[in-house]
Amino acid sequence: MPPSSAPQDANCAPSVHDQSKTPSAQPSDSSSKSQDTMNSSSASSSASGPTHPPELAPTVDLVHHVLLPVGQPDEPYVDIDAHNKRLCGLFEFSIQQLDFSTGQVLDKEGRPSQADMYFRPVSPQKMQAWLDESKPFNHRYDFDAIDCGYTREHRAQLAGDSFAHTIDTHVQDSADASNRGAMPTHTTWASVGTPRVKLLFRVNGVSDWRIHFVYRQFPEPIKCVTRRDKANPEKPHVVISLSEGARLKDGILCTSELTTLLYYVADSSVSAVEKRHVIYPAMVVTASCDTVRLTQAIWNVKTGQIEIRMSPILEFPNGLWKNKTQYLSLLGWVLSDPIGKTK
């Protein structure tokens, strides 16, 4: 059922189209056009009707009814069933298992399903060859363990901070000034900066978390994104890294993960307003202490379905290189091929 035509009752959130004012998040620094469109899409209504373009109506509903309520509670974990009940079919979440090795969605018995893939990971073998070529460090750089002077939650987030920066350096940089990193050499991914506003993270309270790097697709390989560079409108895929103060739990989404995924599928729909898609895929790499997880959101604009795909929690208790294949696989996910039919 399309978001704009969902049934309403006294216990369900009304469509934002008739609201006098619709709050929204601001998108990332990567596109001033995207920022202007998102702002206008959620402007107040007047007697002449809403000011946002009609094609952005599902995005406005997503921001108003899903993103903002999800991000409000000061709780580290999300109750998906409660949100589905609250939304009454306007939008609907489903949770799926993601095979970390293959990228396939698994059914309830753990077998590969027929669900479409939107991110195809680079193999560990190819990732190793790319690192041998780019040589991002002269030694095997690892993330920093934080073990004193902070609360448990702050330690977990700080270690996650280091983890996210280590991943970014391995995929983007080269120790040789005449060389380029694996990302700009072999892929069309590029870092586009992070949001300026604090909507997407809190630095105090129970649920400390922070976004670090956002990668989008461009028409050709690019080393450093400028304001003149435009993301590829044919590829709405986005990859985000974040650090989380709460410990990751199997099968349970963190508030940080779901808020970030929702924000960036909405941002993708605004950025591609001239090239509309039906499917908007986003993937988050979440680091907490010495653990990491992949979560994906696949938003279907026509049906209102938001499919969440979660990988198992990956553990690195002795550092990244003690489990080399697992870490190379993780890097391969960051540089994954954006695939799947989105229109």
Steps between C-alpha positions, in 0.01 A plus 500: 500500500654833405587724793275784382189280491533308828183469710468726799334461839514678833807303610699537179725785389323717237670574170728799521350655187228672703724604789554869563871439544731210431836480678786344310864409520761683298698286256874471472751758381551312173233688311367850558222419254403201711491719810279762334260236371471322834432828676235602246345156503413536866395864504173605659177463308287797406153557362630421153630159613841349589811663354698179450485332155229230484758233416664561839180429695617148604831646619326766708284230658808288569677789675196608701352165603799269512839675519415761764310266738770232471775746591321668792511246787819502704526122471789309342280231340192503277171314546407428138166339589394810692583723204308276259197514729525879525531546123185296424615407149610849394848345497601151607831360621619143446821344632710260290826316557793603279767248405828679571699285258276520193269798553192283449188533712425187705159356577384393848680167460825674410486406132565747214178666388401650166509858633682748278849607602597867486857477632737230370816481714848490355668168581774484769748386235433798275502735801843371600630558147368857508670568835826353371475746213395813691707436817291726727756457780862402532391265778179326603312779668237392755224669697574633849365323806362748757523352849522775762372841604157471335162345567430163338273662239755770418779239471289299256430806287862620501624157395232506229626844391848358452359195321306719252804717424721193452255355247482831313877531478536145369250554219586859403867572562848403385831540682653583161422858401517402134242225546127500575289294738286202407174698499594768244705254294261207466151630582271795442435550874616824662469660843250788506523632855258478792195696624556835667212460741482295819176326412688184408701454817500591865825560685346460846250264659434130467546465125829661397575458131647686209512479120850510353510437126238502225576349160292556187524392138640732231503466121875433501779439754573811703765570763355804676142619463442872440177697481518472123486121512156345478417152627383247242120541481469146362651348817318607819706259712679641805741355759548659844733422790412583859617432854260390773531523880253218566620145450363332189237229560413219261172564320436834673547831319669792667325838485811632325479240223133547419508881526802517269351260246171691489675835469710390204228325302305825537807700397545274197143559388551877523837492326349302212181705475555546125569126454239330713556147625264245652769341720748691716773280656724607790758309702650587839826360641460529878804471730469464877810418701657201317181391320351596164172435321352575159140618472318586181172680436316442175216755471230437240335836434192347334413248771636676808695185592832554678697177502780489757777249433741421783827309494633301795713697744869478408750488785860619496612442862870488407500768231422505131783291364457203735194423288635619169244338268209640700649851490573482127138390449384801700706735280353322198153595622594867523614485136215274387349517152170694497264265319131420470206656320399822678256649247 
